[in-house]
Amino acid sequence: MWQNLSLRGRINLLLALLLALGLAVNIARQVAEAGPRVQAEDQSVIRLAREFIEMIVADLNEAPDPDARLNQIAHDLNRLRHVSIALRDAGGNPLTPPRPDADDDTPGPPAWFVSLVHPEQTAVSVPVSVLGRAGSLVITSHPNDEIAEIWDAIVTQLEVGSVIALVLFLVMMTVVGRALAPLQSLAQTMGEIEDGDYDARVAPGGAPELAAICTRLNHLAATLGEAVEDKRRLAERAVSLQDVERKEIARELHDEFGPYLFSLRAHASALAKLADGRAPSADAVRKHGGALLEQINALQQFTRRVLERLRPVGLAELGLGKALESLSRLWRESHPDVTIETTISPALGVTGETADLTIYRVVQEALTNAFRHAGATAINVVIEPAEQPGRDGRFCARVRVSDNGRGMEPGQKLGFGLVGMRERILALGGTLNVATGESGVTVEALVPTAAA
């Protein structure tokens, strides 16, 4: 049953149990104290009545009519609530009628309560002498009145305490209900986010802790929405780039590879015709042979450019350091006014083919952005072992490419190249961050390696 209760139901149930327990403990304390209270009250009333009687009968014989005075005293004292006074002669026979029982329709305390707290009835005899005749005033306690008073007080406190506890319970239930009201909205919004509605938001409310959770959930939904949108745009961009790249390769094959093949075929046909002649001219053969070599060299350069776009040439054969030197050299040749410094730590060790290709692509993309957009005059590339492991605990290589260019505009988003590199590195278990400032842009990536 407890497991099926909601948080609000659990809090309200605990609150009700605590209020009921507090009220029960208070009532139990009063019931436990009722017996000693009745006994103390009984002894106190007996003592006071005896002292009072001893005081007033001391000068009884000096009265004009001592018998009438004694009867009047016994009659007056018999009106006391908690005790009864009876006049008896020397033989113990009553001289005054007993006190009649109170005719009260009000229900008294229950029998179990009376038997629980009722003390032994106490009777004290005070000797009296009137004109030489011995007698006594017998004082008898009646604790039923005190027991009824205590029971009425317990019932009153139970009623008042129950009303107060009920009011407190209703107030606390309202407060708890309002404080936990955002939980339903939170659950509904989480369900909408789970269904793919990343525009769903929950209004912050309730306790400060719940308001903070609502705010962070809204931030999480916005972040997830941005991530999904970035992935969608990245996938769209990847498909678009793939189509563009295929078109460019097809165009280059058609525009460059085709003419080269046509020229090779023409020169080969010319050489074949010369071979069929009786006395082929050496100059003609040399001319066509030189043209063939020229076309073959052009084809080799074209093939190298295409392969460079598909995969870095020499990365697997020469290693990461040589490939990065070749990449830097190509940029220096096209931009001689820009200084490029590349530093690879000797402690880096073997990183693995996947890590080498990822590091190469990060440096390639960062250099491309620096030359195209930053207008930098100095670029520094540092590759070294990272001090902290990656997200999955693997050893990582730190790649840092910084320039002294213009930097990015405030609020400017990353291009598809860097976004694609970030997704690729995240998939490998690493991270990629881009920092910009007045001194330029710094691209820093942690790339997991094959090293243990």
N, C-alpha and C positions, 0 to 999 in steps of 0.2 A: 504493500500500500504506500509506504513512504517513498519508494522509487517512482511510483506513478504520479506523485504530487508535483506540481510546478514549484518553482522557486518562491513565488508569492504565497502559494498554499503552505509551503513548509515554514516560511517566516511567520505567517499568521497563526499556524498551529502551535509553533513554539512559543509565540507571544501569549496565546490563550492559556497554554499549559503553565507558563511562568506566573501569569496573573492568578490563575486558579490555585497554584501551589502556594503563592504568597498569602492569599486569602485563607487557605486551609491552615497554613502554619500559624497565622495570627489567631484564628478561632481555636485551634488546638492548644495554643499557649494560654488563652483565657480559660478554657475548660480545665486545663491542668492546674491553673492557679485558683480556680473557684473553691476547691476544698479548703486550702489554707486560709483563704480570705473569709469564708464562712466561719471557720473555727476561731479565727482571730476576732472577728466581729462578735461572735457569741461570747467569748471570754471577756471582751471589753465591756459589753452591755451588762453582763452579770456583775462585774466588778463595780461599774459605775452605779448600778441600781443598789447594790449592797451598801456602798459608802453613803449613798443618798439616804437610804432608810435608816442606817445607824445614826446619821446626823439628825434626822427629824424626830426620831423616837427618843432621843436622849432626854428631852424636856417634856416628854408626854405626860408624866404624872403631875406636872404643874398646870396642866390645862384644867378649866372648870369641869369638863365632863370627859375624862380620859377615854372611856369606852367609845363615846361618839366620835371623839377625835381619831381614835385608832381605826374605827370602821371607815371614817371618811378617807383616811390616808390609804387604807387598803383598796377602797373603791376608786380613788383617783389614780393610784399607781397601776391599777389593773388595766388602765387605758393605754399603757405603753405598748409599742408595736412589737418589739422583739422579745419581750418578756411578759410573764403573767405573775401577779402577786396574790397569794392566797393567805388568809388569816386562819390560824389553827390554834386549838387549845392545847393544854399540856398533854392530852392523850392523843394528839395528832388528828383530831376530828376537825373538818373544815367548818369555819364559822361564817364564811362568805361564799356566795354562789360562784361556781367556776366561770371563767370568762367564755362567753359564747363565741363559737367559730364565726369567722367573717363570712358573710353571705355575699360572695362575689362570683359573678358569671364569667369573669375573665378566665380563660384556660390557664392553668398553671404549667410549670415546667414538666417535661416528660419524666416518666418514672425512672428511666435509666440515668437521667441526669441527677435526679434527687438521690438515688441510691449511690451514685458515684461521689457526690460531694457532701451528703448529709452526715454531720458529726453526731456523736452521742449527745442525747439531751441532758442538759446540766440543771441541777436543782440545788439551791443553797438556802439554808434555814438561818434566819436572823432572830435570836431570842428576844422576846418582848415581855415586860412585867408591868401590869396595870393594877395598881392598888393591891399589890401583893399576889396577884394571880398570874401564874406563868403562862405564857403562850409563845407563838412564833409567827413570823411572816416568811412564808416559803417563796423564794424567787425561782421561777422555772423559765428556762430559755426556750424560745420558739424560732429556730433558724429558717423556717419555711419562707418567711418574708424576705430574708436576705438572699436565699436561694432564688426566689422569684425575681428579685431585682437583678441579680447577676445574669439569670437566664434572659431577662428582657434586654439587658445590655448586650448580650451576645447576639441575640436575634436582630437587634437594631444595627449592630455593627456589621452583621452578615448582610443585611439588606442594603445598608449604605455602601459597604465595601463592594457588593455585587454590582450596584449601579455605577460606582466609580470605575470598577474594573471593566464593565461593559463599555462605558464611555471611552476609557483609555484604549480599549481594544478597537473600537470603531475608529477613533482618531488615528491610531497607529496603522490600522488596516488601510485607511485612506492615504496616509503619508507613504506607506510602503507601496501601495498601488500606483501612486503618481510617480514615485521614485523609480519603479521598475517598468513603467509604461513603455519606455523606449526599447525594451527587450523584444517586444512583439514586432516593432518596426525594424529592429535589427535583424531578426530572423527572416522577416519578409524580404528585406533588401538583400540579405545574403543569398536567399533563394533566387532572386532576380539576377544577381551577379553570377550565380552558378549556372543559370540558364543562358548566360551570354549577354545580358543587358548591363553593360558596363557604364551606362549613363544613369543607372539607379542611384539615388542618394537618400540618406536618412537624415531627418532634422535633428540636430544635437539637442538633447534635453535630459531631464532627470538629474541624478546626482552628478557631481563633477567627474567622477570616474567613468560613468556611462557616457557623459557628454564627450569625454576625451576618446572613448572607444568609437563613438559615432563619427567623430571628426577623422580619426585614423582610418575607419572603414571607408569613408568618402574618399580620402586620399588614396587608399589602396585601390578602390574602384577606378579612380581617375588614372592611376599609374598602370593598372591592368589594361584599361581602355587604350592608353597611349601605346603600351607595348604591343597589344594586338593590332592596332592601326599601323605601327611601325613594321610589324611582321608582314601585314598585308601589303603595305607599300613596297617593302623590301622584296616580297615574292613577286609582286607585279613588276618591280624594277628588274629583278633577276630574269624574269621571262622576257621582258622587253630588251634587256641587254643581250640576252642569248640570241634573240632574233636579230638584233642589230649586228652582233658579232658574226653571226652566220651570213648575214647579207654582205658585210664587209669582206669576209673571207671569200665568199662567192664572187664578189665584184673584183677583188684582187686576183683571184684565180682566173677570172675571165679577162680582166684588163691587162694583167701582167704575165701570168703564166701562159695564157693562150698565145699572145704575140711571140713570147720566147720560143714556145714549141713550134709555132709557124716558121719563125726565122731559122730555127735549127733544122727543121724539115727542108726548108728551101736550100740552105747551104749544104745539107747532106745530099740532096738531089743534084745540086751543081757538082759536088765532088764525084758523085756516081757517073754523071755524064762525062766529066773530065777523064775518069778512069776508062770509060768506053772508047775514048779517042785514041788515035795512034800515038801521038806525042803530046801528053799533057804538059802544060806550062807550069814550071815550078812556081812562078809568081802567082798564078791563079790558084794553085793548090795552097800556097802559103796564105793567100788572102782569105780563102774560105775557111782554112783551119784556124786562123786568128779570130775570124768572126765567130766560129763555133766556141772557142775558148772564152770569148767575151760574153757570149750568151749564157754559157754554163756558169761563169762567175756571177752573173746577174741572177741566175736562178738560185744559186747557193745563198746569196744575200737575201733574196726574197723568202726562201725557205727558212732561213735563220730568224727573220722578223716574225714570220707566222708562228714558229715554234716558241719564240720568246714571249709572244702574247699568250700562248697556250700553257707554257710551263717554262720557268727560268732555265736557260741553257747552262749546263755545267754545274747546277746546284748539287745533283747527286754524285757527279763525277769528281768535281773539284772541291766541294764543301761549301759551307755557308760563308766563310770569310772571303774566298775567292769570288763567289757569286756577288756578294755585296760590293767588293772592290770593282768588279766589272760594271755593276749598276751605277756606282758613284762616278766612275770614269766616263760613262756615257752622258751623265748629267753635266759633268764638268766640261766635256767637249762642246755640248750645246749651250752652256751658260758659264763661260770662263770667268765671269766677274763674281761668281758665287763660290764661297769657300765651304767645302764639305769635309768634316772630320769624322771618321768612323773608328770607334774603339770597341774591340771585342775582348772581354776579360779572358785570360788564359785559364782561369778557374771554372769557366763555363762547362768544359768537357763536351762529351757527346750528347746531343739533345734529341736525336731521332729525326727521321725523314719528315714526319708530319709537323713537328715543331720547327724544323729548318724552313719548310715551305711557308708556315704561318709567320715566322719572324721576317722572312724575306718579303712577304706580301704587306706586312705592317709597315716596314721601312719603305717599300715601293710606294704605297698609298700616301704615307706621310710626306715623302719627297715630292710626289706629284702635286699634292695640295700646297706645299710650301712654294713650289715654283710657279704654279698657276694662279694662286690667290693671295699669297702673303707678301710677295715682293721682297723676300728676305735676301740678305747678302751673306749670311753665315748660318750654316746648319750643322748641328752636332748630333751624331748618332752614337749611342752607348748601349752595348749589350753585355749584361753581366748576370751572375746568379742572384736570385731574389733572396732576401733575408727571411721573409715569411712564406709559408707554403700556399698553394692555391686553395680554392674552395673545397676540393676533394682531398686535400692533404698531400698532394704530390709536389715534388720539387718543380720550381718554376724558373724560367729565365725572364729577367726584366729587360724590356726593350723601351728605350727612351729616345725620342726624336724631338729636338727643340730647335726653334729658329728665332730670329730677331725681326720677324716681319710685323705686319700691321695688327695681327690678331683678329679674333672674330668679333662681330658686332654683338651688342647685348641682345639676348634672346634668339640669336641665330642658331638654327638647328644644324646638326651634323649632316654631311652629305651622305649619299647612298653608299659610297665607297667605305667610309669609316663605320657607318651603321652595319654594313655587311660584315666588315672585319670584327666588329664587336659581337655580333651574333655568332660568328664562327668561333671566336675565342671563348665565348660563354659556353658554347656547345662542347668545347674541349675541357672546360672546367677552370678557365682563367678569367681575367678581367681586362677591360680596356677603358681608360679614362682620358679625357681631353681637357686640358686646362689652358685658359687664355688670359692674357693680361697686356699691359703696356709694352712688356719686353718680348711679346710674341706668343706663339702657340707651342705647347708641349703635349705630345702624344706619348702616353705611357701605358704599356701593356704587360701583363703577367701571363706568360705562355707556358703551360705545363709541358714538361719534357719527359723523355723516356728514362732519364736517370733515376735511380732509386733514392 
